[in-house]
Amino acid sequence: MSDTAGGRDWQSHPPYLFADYRSTALRAPTRPLIPIKHCLSEMTGPVYGHEAVAPLDADLTRNARRNGEPLGERIIVTGRVLDEEGRPVRDTLIEVWQANAAGRYVHLTDRHDAPLDPNFLGAGRCVTDEKGRYRFYTIKPGAYPWANHANAWRPLHIHFSLLGPSIAARLVTQMYFPGDPLLAYDPIYLGAPEGARERLVSRFDLAMTEPDFALGYVFDMVLRGRGETPFESRV
Amino acid sequence: MRDLLKQTPSQTVGPYFAYGLTARQYGYPNSQIADGTLADETVSGTRIRILGCVFDGEDAPIPDAMVEIWQADSEGRYAHPADGRGSNTGFRGFGRQGTGTDSRNRFLFDTVKPGPVGGEAAPHINVILFMRGLLSHAYTRIYFADESARNAADPVLASVPAERRATLLAQPDPSMPGLYRWDIRMQGERETVFFDL
């Protein structure tokens, strides 16, 4: 079993119990996790490639249009997915979902009094290329209130789900936007350790910006590595 | 030792994952990659159904969890390139279900019983659990209570304190052939065993 790469780095990930995020109180496991030696079960995972993605899936500005363009600021979200050793994570499925420009989710239980957009669903998918790159077109999401504490607002964010090369590398996370004043008050963002949470903030990149069309944000992600031990010896 | 890149932190799946990850199950117009049906009648193997609930620390069923399962086929082979034992039976092995569409907030997987994947491992299904209030996902495993001989030899089960092993055992339900009951408890006396993968 590899000790240098491949383990879940708890210096980077949030703890289960984080008092400021109230919902963790009754849902956080309380007993120590039991370490597991990686065998085939952990070193494999679901394989969904390009066949799982339709042409418009990576363009959230177009994949739910009914009678016009969605409202809000068009943006490009792009980046690379690497493993800890710096190798590109190729052909891995990324799923995203987000609120619309007014801070409203399509989800049926979202009761926030902000308008839905008939031309925006806020869900999409893409697959990384041979260099680990991905790219979405979307609308910049709005902030929205939530019930965690008095006057609680979520910062602007896009949810990301990555299958990764194995179930051990599975990642669900959220991408934030640079300079968002709400980050300092958000217990979900602050749940990630200091020094690690900053990796969740995308950066604005003029080079990724399409003139006269959309601002570009770059969000690179790092998944757990594979380790170097051949898997056959670990079955 | 080389410097490694730092892992991107996990964040909660939140309460609104349904139209992003499990759209069809919840009745949204877009598609989803996987649901609770892993095997139709064309897949070889013993058909099983896993039915269960995710309970919070007050024993209330959690209505906004997402359960993913990953398993080998009936021959014990994973549909993944790292499993070098030749092609699998055409079975993909991945399921995903939210707990928000059943009236009792249960999850339900229709699949085949996995074969043993090699070595001394007893047949098992790998589980990844996500929910609002869980900032990092949790890993656990489903074993089968009617496999006591193989379970006794399984090194992962052996690493679990004996008094907690029962939390990993799916129990056959005599009311229907192939039906197993397996609940997840986040806290309490019978807190499910979660693994650090």
Interface residues (C-beta under 8 A of the other chain):
Chain A: T4 A5 G7 R8 D9 S12 H13 P14 P15 Y16 F18 Y21 R22 S23 T24 A25 L26 R27 A28 P29 T30 R31 L33 I34 P35 I36 K37 H38 C39 L40 S41 E42 M43 T44 G45 P46 V47 Y48 A52 A54 N63 A64 L82 D83 E84 E85 G86 L93 E95 V96 W97 A99 Y105 V106 H107 L108 T109 D110 L121 G122 A123 R125 H159 S161 S166 I167 A168 R170 L171 V172 T173 Q174 I188 Y189 G191 A192 P193 A196 R197 R199 L200 M221 V222 L223 R224 G225 F231 E232 V235
Chain B: M1 R2 L4 L5 K6 Q7 T8 P9 S10 Q11 T12 V13 G14 P15 Y16 F17 A18 Y19 G20 L21 A23 Y26 Y28 P29 N30 S31 I33 A34 D56 G57 E58 A60 I62 E68 W70 A72 Y78 A79 H80 P81 A82 D83 G84 R92 G93 F94 V117 G118 G119 A121 H124 N126 I128 F130 M131 R132 G133 L134 L135 S136 H137 A138 Y139 R141 P155 V156 S159 V160 R164 M186 Q187 E191 T192 V193 F194 F195 D196 L197
